[in-house]
Amino acid sequence: MQTLFFKFTGAPESVHIFTQVGAEPAGRIGSGVVELIAAILLLWPRWSALGAAIALAVMGGAIASHLLILGIVVQEDGGSLFTLACLTAACSAVLLLDGRRSLPVVGKLL
C-alpha cells in the first residue's frame, strides 16, 4: 500500500519508472489498482492467500522490470524500490504458503 499514493497521484518517480518500461499511464494506474485489491484481500484471513498470490505476481513483475529494464538503482534511490519489491515478494510467498489450503488450485500445486 505504500506506493499507491505515488502511483495514483502521478508522482514524478512513478511516472519515470512506468515511462521507462513503456507503460505510462495505464500500467501505473492499472498496477496500482491491482496492488490495492491485493492489499484489501490481505486484510481478511479468508482471502489473504489470494491477496498474497496477487501481490507475489505484481512484485514478480516489478522485480523483473528492475532486473531487465530499470536496473537495481532507479533515480539514485540506492536500490530501495528494488529491495522493497523483494521483501514484499518474500512476505507474500510466506503468506501464500501459509494460507495455500484456502485456495483450491494453489493448495494442489503446493
Number of C-alpha atoms within 10 A of each C-alpha: 12 8 13 17 12 16 22 16 11 16 12 10 14 21 18 15 19 19 14 13 14 11 15 17 15 11 16 20 19 15 18 20 15 15 22 17 16 23 17 14 19 21 11 11 12 13 16 24 27 23 26 27 23 21 27 24 16 20 22 16 14 19 22 14 18 20 12 11 12 18 14 19 14 16 12 8 11 11 14 13 17 23 14 14 20 17 13 18 22 15 15 24 18 15 19 25 16 12 20 21 14 16 17 9 10 16 13 9 8 9
